[in-house]
Structures are given as C-alpha cells and as structure tokens.
C-alpha cells in the first residue's frame, strides 16, 4: 500500500463554459475509487487556474493576483469535497490558514489519523503565500502525510522538451532524474518543489488526467507517463 498525493490543476476541472464541470469531478472520483480499490491512501492537491491565473494579468499586483488564485484553489477543494461526499467517500478540506467560520483547521495529528482511516484529504490554497505555487504545497502535503509518490495529472501524456500541442516534434522523456529536470529547465513543477522531492526522495509520476485508468499499470512495474526519481533508483 502506498500513500499517494494527486496533484490536479484547476484547469483540469474545466469543460466548455463550465469552470468546474461535474464530468471532470467524476473523473477525480473514479481516480480516487480506483486507487482505493488498490488499497492506497489518497490525498489531493488542487490548483485554482480555472478561476484565475495571476501570471496572465500583468497589469495586476502580483500579491493580489496570487491571493485570488489561492482563493480559487480553495473553492475547487470545496467543490471536490462536496462531490466526493455525495459519492459516499469521506473527505476533508485543509487550507494553509485559518478560515474558522468556514473551514475547521485540523491539527497535523488529526490530519494523519483521518488519512490513515481512509479519509480523502483535499489541500486547497497551496502554501497560502504569494510567489509559491501549488506545486510547493504538494510537496508539503507529501511530507505531512509521509507519502513517497506524487502523481501529477496534466493534459498531455508526460514530460516533453516543449509543449507537444505547439510542437508535435517535441522530445518525450519517459524517465528523468531530479537533476535532469532542473538542468533542462523543464517547467513540469517549480524548481523548489523538484529540489524538495529530491531531498526527501519523493517520486513524481506525470501522466494524462484523462488516462487515469492506466495508473494500476504503474504499480505493476510497467512504464506509463513520465517518472522523476533519483539517478540510482
């Protein structure tokens, strides 16, 4: 059994004109159910880019833009919790700062206890600080819950030298070391997150959000998506 952190972008929840589409929430549910049927414990870190991406608003103060994105991430976490609970899964939303009138903030021990009992922990808001992405929040979640695997769900099949939707000839990387990701300046996660994963030996599986049914193959030793790990692993 593994303790797994799913990193899902906010954009993955969009469909057509819906910022949060029930069909995409259902994919997350099916993904969680699949992993639980394989006896893995699951937590989710969700971004907020479907609501707002501060980097796209160059005329806005960065702190203000990041704050709006943080609140968008928390909104997505609440959407996910509501959907999972309606599918009879226990779920808990965790934020990086107190929202005492809206969301209770469990202690770290309470969080671990709930996780070990099968509750799906949903982290919204990243680290709650301007300039730090939800990638950094993903690593913190992995450390808090003692996870050694992050599955980052994207809209392509893994890691490429460039965006394959722009350049169909972009090179595909099935396996990379942490050092190679940093040296090649690949933007799959921010450099702080990659360095922390390297420090604490947390593997990263990067794969297509819509091909989640392939996840069991990873645990059977097959190659799917792209894996980031230590050179000697």
N, C-alpha and C positions, 0 to 999 in steps of 0.2 A: 504493500500500500504506500502511495506517495501523497504528500501534501502539495497541492498544486495551486498556483496563482494564475488565473486567467487575466491577461491584460487586453482589454477591449477598448477600441477607440470609440468616441461618441459618434463619429460619422458612420460606424457600422450599424447603428440603430436607425439611420435614416432610410427612407424609401419613398421615392417620388416626392410628393409635397409634405409628407409626414416627417416631422423632426424625430419622433420616436414611433416607429411602426410596430404594431402588435406581431407581425410576421417575424420581425427581427428579434423581438423579445422572446418569441417562441424558439428561435434558433438557439439563443443563450440557454433557455430552459432545457432543450433537448441535449445540448452540450453538457450541461451540469448533470442531467439524469444519466447520460452515457458514462460519465466519469464516476458517478456514484455507484452505478451498476458494476463497475470495475473495482469498487471498494477503495476509491481515492477520496480524500477530503479536498473540498474545493472552496476557494475564495476568489473574489472578482475585484479587479481594479478597473474602474470605468473613467474614460475621459469625458470632455464636455464640448468637443469641437462641433457637434451637430447644432448646438445652441450658439456658440460664439468662439471664434479663434482670434485671439488678441493680436497675433503677428500679422494678420491680414488687415488690420486697422492702423496704418502707420501714423495717422493723424491723432491717435488717441494716446494718452499717457499709459505707459507700459503697466504700471501697478494697477491702474483702473481696468485695463483690458484683461490682465491676468486674473483679477478678482472676479470679473464677470465669468470668465472661463471656469474658475473654481466653483462658482455657484451653479454653473451649468452641469458640471460633473456631479455635484451633489443631487441635482434634480434627476439626472439619469440613474443614480443609485437608488433613489426613491421609486422611480418607475420600475426598475428591475425587481426591487424587493416586493412591491405590490403584485407584480406579475407572478413571481415565484411562489409567493404565499398563496395566491389563488390556485396554483397548481399543486397545493398541499406540500410544499417544501418550506422548511423553517429557514428564515433569512433574517439577517441583522445588518443594518446600515451603520457604518462607522465614519466619522468625519474627523479632520485633523484639529478641529477647535470646537468648543462647546456651543451647542445650539439647544440649550437646556429646555427651552419652551417647546421645541420641535422634535429634537432627536436626542435621546439619552446617550451619554458617553460612557461605555463600559471601561472598567479597569483592564489592564493587559491580561491579568489572570482570568478575569471573567470572559474576555475575548477568547483566550486559549481553551477554556473549558467549553464554551459554546461550540467552537470549531471542532474539538475532539468528539463532541456529541452529534456531529453531523450537520450542524447549522451552516448555511452558506453565508460567509461574511462578505459584505459588499463595501468596498472602500470608495468613498466619494470625496472629491476635493483635493486629491493628491497630498502634498505636504502642507497645503494651505499657505504657501508663500509665493510671492511674485518671483519670476525668473526660474522656478523649478517646475519641471513638467510632471505629469502623472507617471512617467517612467521612473522617476526618483521615488514617488510614492509606492510604486510596485515593488521596488527593492526593499523599502521599509516594511511593507506588508509581508514579504517573504521572510525577512529576518524576525519579525514579530511572531509569525506563525511557524517558524522553523521549517520553511519549505526549501527544497533544493531544486525546484523546477518552476520556471515561468513559461507559460505558453502565451506568446504574443500573437493575437489574431489580427491579420491585415487583409487588404483587398487584393493581394497578389499571393503567389504560391510559396514565397520565401524571401530570401535576401538576394538582391541583384545589384550589379555595379551602378546601375541607373534605374530610373523608373521604367519598367518594361512596357508600360502603356504609352510612353512617349518614344522610347527607343526599343523596338522589338528585338534588336540585336544585343541588348544588354546581357552581360555575363551573369549566369546564375551560380550562386555559391551554396552547395549542399551542406557544407560544414566549414566553420571558421573558428579560430581561437579568439579570445577576447582581444589579444594584441593585434591580430589582423583587422578586426573590426575598427579599432582605434587608428591603426596605421593607414587604412584605406579611407578613413573618414566617412564610413558608411553611416547613414542617418537613421538606422533602424531603431535606435534608442539613444538618448543623450549620453554623452561621454561619462558623466558622473555615474549614471546607472550601470553602464558597462564596467567601469572600474570597481564599483561596489560588488557586482556579481563576480568579477574576477577574484576580488579579495576574499569573498565568502564562499566561493566555489558553487555558485548557483547557475545551473544550466538554463539556457534560453532556447526554446523551440519556437521558431517563427513560421507561421503557416496561414493558409487562407481561411478566413472566417466561415466561408460557405462550404468548406470541405472538412468540417469538424468530424464527420463520420470516420475519417481516416485516423483519428487520434489513437484508437486501440493498437494500430499497427506499430506506433512508436514504442509502446510498452512490450511489443513482441520482438523488438530488435530491428524492425525494418526502418528504412530511411524514408521520412516524409518531411516536407518543408525544408527548412534550414536550421541547423543546430549550432549554437555558440557555446563553446566549452573550453576547458584548459587544453594546452598542447598535448599533454600526456594522457588525456582521457580517451 
